[in-house]
Amino acid sequence: MPSSRGLPAQDRLVDFGDGHQPIVLQYRCAKRYYKCKNYDASPGLNWIEFCVHHEGVLNFSSNPRQLILNAVFDAAEGEQFFPVNYQCGSHVDSFLVRACKPALDKFFSRGLKIRVATGAELYLSVWFNVADNQRNQISPAFVISQVIDRLLGRLEHYNGVHGVLNLSNFSANPYFKHFEVRLSNSGTFHLVCSTINNNDDRRRAIKGFCLAHNQLSDLGPLRIFGDIDYGLLDLTGNMLTSAKRLCSDLQRFRAKHLNLANNPITKSAKYPDCLKPLMGNFEIVDGVPFDKLYKMYTPLNYEIDVECDGVRIDWSNKSKLAQFKDSKDWHAFLIPDPEHEFAREDLFDYFFILVSSELSEFYPCYYKYDGGEHRFLVRDCYDQIEHLVHNCNLEMKIPQLNSNYQRSIAYYLRMNVSTLKQGHVEPKQCIEEALQKRFNAINRVLNLDQFHNTDVLENVHVCMTSAKILNSILRMASRKFLGNCVDLRLCNNKILGLNNLRTLSLLNGLQALDLGQNWIDDMSAISALGEVPLKSLRLHGNSLCRKYSLPSAYIRAAKEICPGLQRLDDVDLSSRPGLATQKDFLCDPAAYELTGDLFLCQFLREFELSDRRINLSRFYTDSSIFTLTCSYDIRRCHPVKPSNELCKRINKYNYFSRNLLKNSRDTCRVHVGSHDIMLVLMQLPEVTHDYVSLQTDVMHYDDQMAIIYVNGVLHDGSDLLLAFSRQFVLKVDATGLGIGKKARSMKIINERFNIMNPSPKQQRDAFKFVELPMDQELSMPEAEDTVDVKEHKLYIFQEITGLRPKWCTRIVQEEANWDFQLALEQFLRMETANELPDDAFL
C-alpha cells in the first residue's frame, strides 16, 4: 500500500570499513510496502530495508533498540533473520536484511505490524530491492561460520570439563558488531548447530557446550548432538520455561553435568520433579547429584528473591506485622552474618533460646547461607513470629562466656515471600516419615539418635531442645508404635529435660531409654520418668553426671526416679558397679587420641612381633634417649627352681638393664639415637600385651609436648608373665601437615621401659579376655561406628576440607559410608573436577 510518508529516501552508501564490499542503497527502482499483508514479487537475494515507525514513543524507554529488536525477532517466529546495519532515529529506526523469505512472509502475515513489550504497536515499511547483492558484501551466515570455526579451534576448560565449546552470550561476539545474531531465534540456533555438526574433524573433540545467557527457550536444534556422551551442558541464565519441551528436546542428549540455574523452569511449582524424564541423561544438575536433587532443592535458590519478594518487617515497622495474622504463606527470616561467624547448628542453638515453648511449634525450613545472611523459611506459626518481633524486638542474643554482657544481632523478616506450592516441604509429614525410617520393627527399637540428621529432614530443622517439639514427636511416635516400642534412643538431640511431657505415660511398653549426650543438667529434669517402667537408662554425656563424685551416689539418684532400673549407662547394676579402678587419667581430653590407635596401641602392637618391630624406628630421632630397667625377681613368681630357659629369657632384659643403685656410673646402658635404640629393641623377646590390663596416665599435654605413662602386664612366651611400665616423652617434630595443613607429627625424645613382678591382682586378672588375632580381626566385618566416632569424623573432615556441614555429611556419610580415607579421596576428586560450588565452603 503506497504512503505519502514513504517518499523515496536519499540514496546512500553503507561502508562497514572492515574489508566488506560496501552496500549502495538506491531507492529509485525500489518498491515500498506499508500496512500490507502480501507483496507482488520476491526480492530474491537483493537487499531489503525495514523501517520501524515508532514516532518517538519509545524514546523514554531505557533501551528502545532492544525493545524493537525483541519484537522483530518475535514476529519472525523462529525463521532465520539477521538485521544488518541497524540505525536508530528519533522517529524511525531502520536495518537491512536479505535472503529471508520465510521470515518476510511472517511479517506480511501480520500486516507489517509488531507489538513491543510495553504494549505499543509499531508499523513497518519494507523497501524491496534497495541494493543489489554483490560478491564480497557482508554475509551474516558466513561470518557466523567463521566465528564457529575459531571457537572450535580453541575449546576451553570450563567448570572442570576440558574441551568445552563456549557459546555463552553468543550475540555479544565482537565479529557481530554490524548485524544482530540471536540464538533465541531457532533458525539462527539451527544454523549454528548445523555448522558445528558439519565440521567433522573438530566436532569429535567437543566434550561439552556452554550456552549460558542466550535467552534460549527452544533447544530443538541440540537434537543433532544426541546419542553422544558429553561432560557438560550449561544452559544457565536462559528463558527455558516448559519442562515438557525441555525433556523432549534433550531426550537423546547425554552429559555428566547439566546447569539450569536462573531459568524460569527452576522457579516453577513442579521443579525439580519435572526433570525426572532426564534422570538417565544427566548425573549432576547445578552441582547436585540428580538422585539428590529433590532433597537439596530449596525455594530460596529458585522461586524466591528476598531482595524484592514479600513485605519487609524490621524494628522500624513492627506494627505492619498484624496484617499477616491469617497468612498461610511462607515467611523468610534473614539474620545478617557477613563474616559467616556462626555455623548452622550454632545459629539455631542461639535462635531457639528466644523461641517460646508455650506457643506453636517452630520449624525453620530450607536453611541456606547466602549474601552474608542466614536465611530460612517458616509458616503456620504467627504467634511465634509475633513473640519474636514484639517481645524479643527482632534481636538474637549471643551469650558471652567470659562476661555478663550479651551480644545482640538484629535481624529482619520478609512476610509472604511465597505461597505454599506442590512439592514444598511439610514439616509434620517429614517427621512422620523420619520416625517410620528410624523404627526397627524386628528389635522394636525407635532410634532417634541425632534425629535432625535423618535424610528426610534435610530441609527441615527439628530442634528437640524445644519441649513443644519434643512432645509432638513423642506423641507421633506413641500413636504410630504404641505398645510396640521397647527401646527408645534419644541421644545427641540437645534435650533439656523430659518433664511436662504428657506423652510419656503413653509409652507404657518402654523398657530402655537412651538420653546420652544431651543437655540435661539435673536429675529433677527427668523426674517424669518415674511414670515409665524403665529397666535400662542411659544418661552418660549429660552435665548432670558431673554433679556426682561417687558412682554409688549417681546410681542412688537414678534409682530414686526409676526404682526398677537394672542397667544404668550400659552397666549392670547387679554387678556392684563403681568398684573398678579407673583406666585412663587424662590431663586434657584432647590427649585421648594419643592413648589409642594414633600412637600407644599402635606402638605396643608393633613392639610385640620382631618382624614388625623395625617399623618403630619412625617414632625416634637421632637425639632420642632410651633406658630399660629390670627389677623382676624370678624367685618370687617361681618358688620352685626356675628352668634355665626362663632364666635366659629374663637375662635378655637384665643385659640391657640400667641399675643406678648398683652402679651410679652405669651410663653405657643409656641408648641415644634411633639406630642404637632399635638395636636394643630388636634383641628383646617377642611379647603379647594384655590390653585390658593397661592403665594410662597422660601427665602433660600441650601444643608442643606430651608425657604418657602406661602400665600393665605382658606375656613373654606362654609361661612368663611380666608386669611392665613405659613412660614416653613426645615432642612436636613437624607442623602444617596433611590436607588441611593443620596436622602435626610427634617423636619420642625420651622413653623409659621398666620390667617388674606382677602384683597378685595382676596375676589373677591377667589375660582373662583374649583378643582375636589380627588376621581374624581383619576378616570380620567392621562394627558400626559409634555416634561419637561419626561426629568426630565429621568434625575432623570439616576442619581438613573447610566444607559446610551439609557437604561434609553428604561426602562422609552418603558417598563414603563413614570410610574416612575414602571420603578424603572423594573430596580431592570432586575438588579437582570442580564439582564443589563456592557456597559448599565456609
C-alpha positions in Angstrom: 0.0 0.0 0.0 1.6 3.3 -1.1 2.1 6.0 1.6 2.8 9.7 1.2 5.1 9.4 4.2 7.2 6.9 2.3 8.6 9.1 -0.5 12.0 7.7 -1.8 14.7 8.2 0.7 18.1 9.6 -0.2 20.5 7.2 -1.8 23.4 6.4 0.4 26.5 4.2 0.8 26.8 1.7 3.7 30.5 1.0 4.2 31.4 -1.1 7.2 35.1 -0.3 7.0 36.3 -3.9 7.6 37.0 -5.1 4.1 33.5 -6.0 3.1 32.2 -4.6 -0.2 30.0 -1.5 0.5 26.2 -1.7 0.0 24.9 1.0 -2.3 21.3 1.9 -1.4 19.3 3.3 -4.3 15.5 4.0 -3.9 14.6 4.9 -7.5 13.9 1.3 -8.5 12.9 0.1 -5.0 9.4 -0.8 -4.1 7.9 0.1 -0.8 5.2 -1.8 1.2 3.4 -0.3 4.1 0.4 -1.8 6.1 0.3 -4.7 3.6 -0.4 -8.4 4.0 1.1 -9.6 0.7 3.7 -8.5 -1.9 4.0 -8.7 -5.6 7.3 -10.4 -6.4 10.1 -11.8 -4.2 13.2 -9.7 -4.0 15.3 -12.8 -4.4 18.8 -12.3 -3.0 18.8 -8.5 -3.2 18.8 -6.3 -0.1 15.6 -5.3 1.7 15.3 -2.3 4.1 13.0 -2.5 7.1 11.9 0.8 8.6 10.3 0.8 12.1 8.0 3.8 12.6 8.0 4.2 16.4 7.3 8.0 16.1 9.4 8.6 19.3 7.0 6.8 21.6 9.9 4.7 22.9 12.4 7.5 23.3 12.0 7.5 27.0 12.5 3.7 27.4 15.8 2.5 28.8 16.7 0.7 25.6 14.4 1.3 22.7 16.6 -0.6 20.3 16.3 -3.8 22.3 12.6 -3.4 22.7 12.2 -3.1 18.9 14.6 -6.0 18.1 12.8 -8.2 20.6 9.5 -7.5 18.9 11.1 -8.0 15.4 12.5 -11.5 16.3 9.2 -12.5 17.9 7.5 -11.6 14.7 9.9 -13.7 12.7 8.6 -16.7 14.7 11.9 -18.6 14.7 12.7 -18.1 11.0 16.4 -17.2 10.2 16.7 -13.4 10.3 19.8 -11.2 10.6 19.2 -7.4 10.8 22.2 -5.6 9.3 23.4 -2.1 9.9 20.7 -1.2 12.5 20.3 2.6 12.6 18.4 4.4 15.3 16.3 7.6 14.6 14.2 9.9 16.5 11.0 8.7 14.7 12.2 5.8 12.5 14.7 3.0 13.0 16.0 1.0 10.1 18.0 -2.1 9.2 18.8 -4.2 6.2 18.2 -7.9 5.5 18.4 -10.3 2.6 17.7 -14.0 1.7 14.9 -14.2 4.4 11.7 -15.0 2.5 10.2 -17.3 5.3 10.7 -14.5 7.8 9.4 -12.0 5.4 6.2 -13.9 4.9 5.7 -13.9 8.7 5.9 -10.1 8.8 3.4 -9.6 5.9 1.0 -12.1 7.5 0.9 -9.6 10.5 0.2 -6.7 8.2 3.7 -5.3 8.7 2.9 -4.5 12.3 4.8 -5.5 15.5 4.0 -5.2 19.2 6.7 -4.3 21.7 6.9 -5.3 25.4 5.4 -2.0 26.5 2.2 -2.8 24.6 2.8 -0.3 21.8 2.0 -1.3 18.2 4.5 -0.2 15.6 4.1 -0.2 11.8 6.8 -1.3 9.4 7.6 -0.2 6.0 9.6 -2.5 3.8 11.7 -1.5 0.7 12.4 -4.3 -1.7 15.5 -4.2 -3.9 17.1 -1.2 -2.3 20.5 -2.6 -3.2 21.9 -5.4 -5.4 23.6 -8.4 -3.8 27.2 -8.4 -4.8 30.1 -10.6 -4.2 32.2 -9.9 -1.0 29.4 -8.0 0.7 28.7 -8.8 4.3 27.1 -12.2 4.8 25.9 -12.9 8.4 25.8 -16.7 7.8 29.4 -16.7 6.5 30.6 -14.6 9.5 28.9 -17.0 11.9 30.6 -20.0 10.3 34.0 -18.2 10.7 33.3 -17.5 14.4 32.3 -21.1 15.0 35.5 -22.3 13.3 37.6 -20.0 15.6 35.8 -21.2 18.7 36.2 -24.9 17.6 39.9 -24.2 17.4 40.2 -23.0 21.0 38.0 -25.3 23.1 38.0 -24.3 26.8 38.4 -25.8 30.2 35.2 -24.9 31.8 33.7 -25.9 35.1 36.1 -28.8 35.4 35.5 -30.1 31.9 38.1 -30.0 29.1 37.1 -29.4 25.5 34.0 -27.2 26.1 32.7 -25.1 23.2 31.9 -21.8 24.7 28.9 -20.1 23.1 27.8 -18.2 26.1 26.3 -14.7 25.3 26.9 -15.5 21.7 25.3 -12.4 20.3 28.0 -10.2 22.1 30.8 -11.6 19.9 32.7 -8.6 18.5 32.6 -10.1 15.0 28.8 -9.5 15.0 29.1 -5.7 15.5 27.5 -4.9 12.2 24.5 -7.2 12.4 22.2 -8.9 15.0 22.6 -12.6 15.9 20.4 -14.3 18.5 20.5 -17.9 19.4 17.0 -17.4 20.8 15.9 -17.3 17.2 15.6 -21.1 16.4 16.6 -20.6 12.8 19.9 -19.0 13.9 20.4 -21.7 16.6 19.8 -24.4 13.9 22.3 -22.7 11.6 25.0 -22.7 14.4 24.4 -26.3 15.4 24.5 -27.5 11.8 27.7 -25.6 11.2 29.3 -27.3 14.2 28.0 -30.7 13.2 29.3 -30.4 9.7 32.8 -29.8 10.9 33.6 -33.5 11.4 37.3 -33.1 12.3 36.8 -30.7 15.1 33.4 -31.8 16.3 34.8 -35.0 17.7 37.0 -33.0 20.2 33.9 -31.3 21.8 33.3 -32.6 25.3 30.7 -30.1 26.3 28.7 -27.0 25.4 28.3 -23.7 27.2 25.1 -22.0 26.0 24.6 -19.7 29.0 22.9 -16.3 28.7 21.4 -16.6 25.2 17.7 -16.2 26.0 17.1 -19.7 24.7 13.6 -21.1 25.0 13.8 -23.8 22.4 16.6 -26.5 22.5 15.3 -28.5 19.5 18.5 -27.9 17.4 20.5 -29.7 20.0 18.9 -33.0 19.0 21.6 -33.1 16.3 24.1 -33.9 19.0 22.1 -36.8 20.5 23.4 -40.2 21.5 26.9 -38.9 22.4 28.3 -38.7 26.0 29.4 -35.2 26.9 30.8 -33.8 30.1 28.8 -30.6 30.3 25.7 -28.8 29.0 25.5 -25.3 30.6 22.1 -23.6 30.0 22.4 -21.1 32.8 20.5 -17.8 32.5 18.2 -18.6 29.6 14.5 -18.4 29.1 13.6 -22.1 29.5 10.0 -22.3 30.8 8.5 -25.5 29.5 9.6 -28.7 31.3 7.8 -30.8 28.7 9.6 -29.2 25.8 13.0 -29.3 27.7 12.7 -33.0 28.3 11.6 -33.6 24.7 14.5 -31.6 23.2 17.1 -33.3 25.5 15.6 -36.8 25.2 18.7 -38.1 23.4 21.3 -35.6 24.7 23.6 -37.0 27.4 26.1 -35.2 29.6 27.5 -35.6 33.1 26.7 -32.1 34.2 23.6 -30.0 33.4 23.4 -26.4 34.5 19.9 -24.8 34.6 20.2 -22.1 37.2 18.4 -18.8 36.6 15.9 -20.2 34.2 12.1 -19.7 34.7 11.7 -23.5 34.8 13.6 -23.7 38.1 11.0 -21.4 39.7 8.0 -23.5 38.7 6.0 -25.3 41.3 6.8 -28.7 39.7 10.6 -28.3 39.8 12.6 -30.5 40.2 10.1 -33.3 39.8 9.5 -32.2 36.2 13.1 -33.2 35.3 12.6 -36.9 36.2 12.4 -38.0 32.5 16.0 -36.8 32.1 17.4 -38.7 35.1 19.2 -41.2 32.9 20.7 -38.5 30.7 22.5 -36.4 33.3 24.3 -37.2 36.6 24.6 -33.8 38.2 22.2 -30.8 37.9 23.5 -27.4 39.1 26.2 -29.2 41.2 23.8 -31.6 42.9 23.7 -35.3 42.1 20.5 -36.0 40.1 19.2 -38.5 42.6 19.6 -36.0 45.4 18.2 -33.0 43.5 14.9 -33.1 45.2 16.5 -33.3 48.7 18.8 -30.4 48.0 16.1 -28.2 46.4 15.1 -25.0 48.2 12.7 -22.2 47.1 15.3 -19.7 48.3 17.5 -20.8 45.3 14.9 -20.8 42.6 11.5 -19.3 43.5 12.1 -16.5 46.0 14.1 -13.3 45.6 14.5 -12.0 49.1 15.6 -8.6 47.8 12.1 -7.8 46.5 9.6 -10.6 47.3 7.3 -10.1 50.2 7.0 -7.3 52.8 9.9 -6.4 54.9 9.4 -6.3 58.7 12.1 -4.8 60.9 12.3 -2.7 64.1 11.0 0.4 62.2 7.6 -1.0 61.0 6.7 -3.8 63.5 3.1 -2.6 63.5 2.6 -3.9 60.0 3.0 -7.5 61.2 -0.6 -7.7 62.2 -1.9 -7.8 58.6 -0.2 -11.2 58.2 -2.0 -12.9 61.1 -4.1 -15.2 59.0 -1.5 -15.8 56.3 -0.6 -19.4 55.3 2.3 -18.3 53.1 6.0 -18.7 53.7 7.8 -16.1 55.7 11.6 -15.6 55.5 13.9 -14.9 58.4 17.1 -13.1 57.4 19.9 -12.9 60.0 23.0 -10.9 59.0 26.3 -12.5 59.5 28.7 -11.0 56.9 31.8 -12.9 58.2 29.9 -16.2 58.5 30.8 -16.4 62.1 28.1 -18.9 63.0 27.6 -22.4 61.6 24.1 -23.6 61.0 23.9 -25.6 64.2 25.3 -22.8 66.4 22.9 -20.3 64.8 19.8 -22.4 65.6 21.1 -23.1 69.2 21.2 -19.4 69.9 18.0 -18.7 68.0 15.9 -21.2 69.8 16.8 -19.6 73.1 14.3 -17.0 72.1 11.6 -19.3 70.8 8.8 -19.7 73.3 8.0 -23.2 74.5 4.4 -22.1 75.2 3.5 -21.1 71.7 3.1 -23.1 68.4 5.8 -25.3 67.1 8.5 -23.6 65.1 10.2 -25.4 62.2 12.8 -23.5 60.2 12.8 -24.8 56.6 15.1 -24.5 53.6 18.0 -23.0 55.5 20.8 -21.5 53.5 23.6 -19.0 53.9 23.8 -16.5 51.1 24.7 -12.9 50.6 26.2 -12.6 54.1 22.9 -13.7 55.7 21.5 -16.8 57.3 18.1 -17.4 55.6 15.3 -19.8 56.3 11.5 -20.0 55.8 8.7 -20.7 58.3 4.9 -20.9 58.0 1.8 -21.5 60.3 3.5 -20.0 63.4 2.2 -16.4 63.5 2.1 -16.4 67.4 5.9 -17.3 67.5 6.7 -14.6 64.9 4.7 -12.1 66.9 6.6 -13.1 70.0 10.0 -12.7 68.3 9.0 -9.3 66.8 7.3 -7.6 69.8 8.8 -9.4 72.8 12.3 -10.1 71.5 12.5 -7.0 69.4 13.9 -8.9 66.4 17.2 -9.5 68.2 19.1 -12.7 68.7 21.1 -12.8 71.9 24.5 -14.4 71.9 25.7 -15.4 75.4 29.3 -14.4 76.2 31.1 -16.9 78.4 33.7 -14.5 79.8 31.3 -11.7 80.8 27.8 -10.9 81.8 27.4 -8.9 78.6 25.1 -10.4 75.9 25.8 -9.6 72.3 22.8 -9.0 70.2 22.3 -9.4 66.4 19.4 -7.6 64.8 17.6 -9.5 62.0 14.5 -8.8 59.9 11.7 -10.7 58.2 10.1 -10.8 54.7 6.5 -11.8 55.1 4.5 -13.6 52.4 7.6 -14.3 50.1 5.9 -17.3 48.5 2.7 -19.3 48.6 2.7 -23.0 49.6 3.1 -24.9 46.4 3.0 -28.6 45.4 6.3 -30.2 46.4 7.1 -27.8 49.2 8.2 -29.3 52.4 5.6 -30.1 55.1 7.4 -30.4 58.4 4.9 -32.7 60.2 4.8 -35.1 57.2 8.6 -35.2 57.1 8.8 -36.0 60.8 6.3 -38.8 60.4 8.4 -40.3 57.5 11.6 -39.9 59.6 10.0 -41.7 62.5 9.0 -44.6 60.3 12.5 -44.8 58.9 14.0 -44.9 62.3 11.9 -47.7 63.7 13.2 -51.2 63.7 10.1 -53.4 63.9 12.2 -56.6 64.4 14.0 -55.3 67.5 11.2 -52.9 68.5 13.7 -50.1 68.7 13.0 -46.5 67.8 16.4 -45.0 67.2 16.2 -41.2 67.2 19.9 -40.6 67.8 20.7 -37.3 66.1 17.2 -37.2 64.8 17.7 -33.9 62.9 20.3 -35.6 60.6 17.7 -38.0 59.2 17.7 -37.8 55.4 14.1 -36.8 55.0 14.7 -33.9 57.4 17.3 -32.3 55.1 15.1 -29.2 54.5 13.6 -29.0 58.0 15.4 -28.1 61.2 13.9 -30.1 64.1 15.0 -28.7 67.4 14.3 -31.1 70.2 15.6 -28.6 72.7 12.1 -27.2 72.4 9.8 -29.2 74.8 6.9 -28.5 72.5 8.5 -30.1 69.5 9.9 -33.0 71.6 6.4 -33.6 72.9 4.9 -33.5 69.4 7.5 -36.0 68.1 6.9 -38.4 71.0 3.2 -38.1 70.5 3.5 -39.1 66.9 5.8 -42.0 67.9 3.3 -43.2 70.5 0.5 -43.0 68.0 2.4 -45.0 65.4 4.2 -47.5 67.6 2.1 -47.7 70.7 2.9 -50.9 72.6 5.5 -52.0 70.0 8.4 -49.8 71.1 10.5 -51.2 74.0 13.7 -49.3 73.4 13.8 -45.5 72.7 17.0 -43.8 71.9 17.0 -40.0 72.2 20.8 -39.4 72.5 22.6 -36.5 70.8 19.5 -34.3 70.5 20.3 -31.4 72.9 17.3 -32.3 75.1 17.0 -30.2 78.2 14.5 -32.4 80.1 11.5 -34.7 79.9 9.2 -33.1 82.4 5.8 -31.8 81.4 5.6 -34.3 78.5 2.2 -35.8 78.6 3.1 -38.5 76.0 5.5 -40.3 78.4 2.6 -42.0 80.1 1.5 -43.4 76.7 4.8 -45.3 76.3 3.8 -47.9 78.8 5.7 -50.7 77.0 9.0 -48.8 77.1 11.8 -50.7 78.9 15.0 -48.9 77.8 15.6 -45.2 77.3 18.9 -43.6 76.0 19.2 -39.9 76.9 23.0 -39.8 76.5 24.9 -36.8 75.2 22.1 -34.3 75.8 21.9 -31.0 77.7 20.2 -32.4 80.9 21.8 -30.7 83.9 19.9 -32.1 86.8 18.0 -35.3 87.8 15.0 -33.2 88.5 14.6 -32.5 84.8 13.8 -36.2 84.1 11.7 -36.9 87.2 8.7 -37.7 85.0 10.4 -40.9 84.0 9.0 -42.3 87.3 5.8 -42.9 85.3 7.6 -45.3 82.9 8.6 -48.8 83.9 12.2 -48.5 82.7 14.7 -51.3 83.2 17.6 -49.6 81.4 18.5 -45.9 81.4 21.5 -44.1 79.8 22.5 -40.6 80.9 26.2 -40.6 80.0 27.4 -37.4 78.5 24.9 -35.1 80.2 26.2 -32.3 82.5 24.2 -33.8 85.4 26.7 -36.6 85.6 29.4 -34.2 86.8 27.4 -33.5 90.0 28.2 -36.9 91.4 31.7 -37.6 92.6 30.9 -41.2 93.6 29.2 -43.8 91.4 27.1 -45.0 94.3 25.5 -41.5 94.7 24.9 -41.4 90.9 23.2 -44.8 91.0 21.2 -43.9 94.0 19.9 -40.7 92.5 18.8 -42.5 89.2 17.1 -45.3 91.1 15.1 -42.8 93.2 13.4 -41.8 89.9 13.3 -45.2 88.3 13.2 -47.8 91.1 13.1 -50.7 88.7 16.4 -49.9 86.9 18.6 -52.9 86.2 21.1 -51.1 83.9 22.5 -47.6 84.1 24.8 -46.2 81.4 25.2 -49.7 80.0 26.4 -51.1 83.3 24.6 -54.0 85.0 23.6 -52.7 88.4 23.6 -56.2 89.9 27.4 -56.4 89.4 28.1 -53.8 92.1 29.5 -51.2 89.6 31.7 -48.4 90.6 34.4 -50.6 92.3 36.6 -51.0 89.2 39.8 -48.9 89.0 39.9 -46.0 86.6 41.5 -46.9 83.3 42.7 -43.6 81.9 43.8 -40.4 83.6 44.0 -37.5 81.1 45.1 -34.1 82.0 43.5 -32.9 78.7 40.7 -34.7 76.8 42.4 -33.8 73.6 45.2 -36.3 74.5 42.8 -39.2 74.2 43.9 -39.8 70.6 47.4 -40.5 71.7 46.3 -43.3 74.0 44.5 -45.1 71.2 45.5 -46.3 67.7 47.1 -43.0 66.8 50.1 -43.8 69.0 50.1 -46.0 72.1 48.1 -49.1 70.9 49.9 -48.9 67.5 53.3 -48.8 69.2 52.6 -51.7 71.5 51.2 -53.9 68.7 54.3 -53.3 66.5 56.5 -54.0 69.5 55.0 -57.4 70.0 56.4 -59.1 66.9 60.1 -58.8 65.9 59.3 -58.6 62.1 57.1 -55.5 62.7 59.2 -54.0 65.5 61.6 -52.5 63.0 58.8 -50.1 62.0 59.1 -48.4 65.4 62.1 -46.5 64.1 59.8 -43.9 62.7 58.9 -42.8 66.3 62.5 -41.9 67.2 65.0 -39.3 66.2 68.8 -39.1 66.3 68.7 -37.4 69.7 66.1 -39.7 71.3 67.0 -41.4 74.6 66.0 -44.9 75.7 66.6 -46.7 79.0 65.4 -50.1 80.3 65.3 -51.3 83.9 64.5 -54.8 85.0 63.7 -55.4 88.7 62.0 -58.8 88.1 62.8 -61.3 90.8 62.3 -64.7 89.3 62.2 -66.4 92.7 59.0 -64.5 93.8 57.0 -65.9 90.9 58.7 -69.2 90.6 59.4 -70.6 94.2 60.5 -73.9 92.7 63.8 -73.7 91.0 63.1 -71.9 87.7 64.2 -73.6 84.5 67.3 -72.5 82.6 65.0 -71.4 79.7 63.2 -68.9 82.0 66.5 -67.6 83.3 67.8 -67.0 79.8 64.7 -65.1 78.8 64.9 -62.8 81.9 68.6 -62.3 81.3 67.8 -60.7 77.9 66.1 -57.8 79.9 68.8 -57.8 82.5 71.6 -57.4 79.9 70.2 -54.0 78.8 69.0 -53.0 82.3 70.4 -49.9 83.8 70.5 -50.0 87.7 71.9 -46.9 89.3 71.5 -48.5 92.8 74.2 -51.0 91.9 76.4 -48.8 89.7 76.0 -45.0 89.8 78.2 -44.7 86.7 76.2 -47.1 84.7 75.9 -44.8 81.6 76.7 -47.3 78.9 73.1 -48.5 79.0 71.7 -45.1 78.1 70.9 -45.5 74.4 70.8 -42.4 72.2 69.6 -42.1 68.7 67.2 -44.2 66.7 69.9 -46.6 65.4 71.1 -47.6 68.9 67.6 -47.8 70.3 66.5 -50.1 67.5 69.5 -52.3 68.1 68.3 -52.8 71.7 64.6 -53.3 70.8 65.3 -55.8 68.1 67.1 -58.1 70.7 64.3 -58.1 73.2 62.0 -61.2 73.1 58.6 -61.2 71.4 55.8 -60.5 73.8 52.0 -60.3 74.0 50.3 -57.4 75.8 47.1 -57.8 77.9 45.4 -54.6 76.6 42.5 -55.0 79.1 45.1 -54.6 81.9 46.5 -51.3 80.6 46.2 -48.2 82.6 47.2 -44.9 81.0 48.2 -41.6 82.5 48.7 -38.5 80.3 50.6 -36.3 82.8 51.2 -33.4 80.4 49.8 -32.3 77.1 50.0 -29.1 75.1 50.8 -27.9 71.6 54.5 -28.7 72.0 54.8 -31.8 74.2 53.1 -34.8 75.7 54.1 -37.2 78.6 52.4 -40.6 78.6 52.8 -43.2 81.3 51.3 -46.7 80.7 51.5 -49.9 82.9 50.0 -53.4 82.6 51.1 -57.0 82.0 52.5 -58.9 79.1 53.4 -62.5 78.3 56.9 -63.4 77.3 56.1 -66.8 75.8 53.2 -68.6 77.4 54.6 -69.2 80.8 56.3 -66.0 81.8 54.0 -63.2 83.0 55.7 -59.8 83.4 54.4 -56.5 84.7 55.7 -53.5 82.8 55.5 -49.7 82.6 56.6 -47.4 79.9 57.0 -43.6 80.0 57.1 -41.7 76.8 58.1 -38.0 76.4 56.8 -36.9 73.0 57.7 -33.6 71.3 56.2 -32.0 68.2 58.6 -32.7 65.3 56.7 -31.0 62.4 53.5 -28.9 61.9 51.4 -27.8 58.9 50.9 -31.4 57.7 48.0 -33.1 56.0 45.4 -31.9 53.5 44.3 -29.1 55.7 47.8 -28.2 56.9 46.7 -28.5 60.5 48.1 -31.9 61.3 51.4 -32.4 63.3 53.8 -35.2 63.9 55.4 -36.1 67.3 58.5 -38.1 68.0 59.7 -39.8 71.2 62.6 -37.8 72.8 62.8 -39.9 75.9 61.5 -43.4 76.8 61.8 -45.4 80.0 60.9 -49.1 79.9 60.5 -51.0 83.2 60.1 -54.8 83.7 58.9 -55.9 87.2 57.0 -58.6 89.0 53.2 -58.5 88.6 51.1 -57.9 91.7 48.8 -60.7 92.9 45.8 -58.9 91.4 47.5 -58.6 88.1 48.3 -62.3 88.1 44.7 -63.1 89.0 43.2 -60.9 86.3 45.8 -61.3 83.6 44.5 -62.3 80.1 41.0 -63.1 81.3 39.8 -61.6 78.0 41.6 -62.8 74.9 41.7 -60.6 71.8 41.2 -62.1 68.4 44.3 -62.5 66.3 44.9 -59.5 64.0 44.2 -61.5 60.8 41.0 -62.8 62.2 40.0 -59.3 63.3 40.5 -58.0 59.8 38.4 -60.7 58.3 35.4 -59.8 60.4 33.1 -57.1 59.3 33.8 -53.9 61.0 31.4 -52.9 63.8 29.3 -49.8 63.1 30.9 -46.6 64.2 29.5 -45.2 67.4 27.8 -41.9 67.2 30.7 -40.2 68.9 33.1 -41.5 66.4 30.9 -40.5 63.5 30.5 -37.0 64.9 34.3 -36.8 65.4 34.8 -37.9 61.8 32.5 -35.1 60.5 34.3 -32.6 62.7 37.8 -33.6 61.5 36.6 -33.7 57.9 35.3 -30.2 58.2 38.5 -29.0 59.7 40.5 -30.5 56.9 38.4 -29.6 54.0 36.7 -26.3 55.1 33.3 -27.6 53.8 30.0 -26.8 55.2 28.3 -29.4 57.5 25.8 -30.4 54.8 28.5 -31.2 52.3 30.6 -33.0 55.0 27.6 -35.2 55.8 27.0 -35.8 52.1 30.5 -37.0 51.3 31.4 -38.8 54.6 28.1 -40.5 55.3 26.3 -40.8 51.9 29.2 -41.3 49.5 31.9 -42.8 51.6 29.7 -44.6 54.2 31.9 -43.3 57.1 35.1 -44.5 55.5 37.3 -41.5 56.3 40.1 -42.4 53.8 37.5 -42.9 51.0 35.8 -39.6 52.0 39.1 -37.7 51.6 39.8 -39.3 48.2 36.2 -38.4 47.1 36.8 -34.8 48.3 40.0 -34.5 46.3 38.4 -35.9 43.2 35.5 -33.5 43.5 37.8 -30.6 44.1 40.0 -31.5 41.1 36.9 -31.9 38.9 35.5 -28.5 40.1 32.3 -30.3 41.3 32.2 -28.3 44.5 30.4 -25.0 44.2 31.7 -21.9 46.0 28.9 -22.0 48.6 30.0 -25.5 49.6 32.9 -24.0 51.5 32.8 -22.0 54.8 
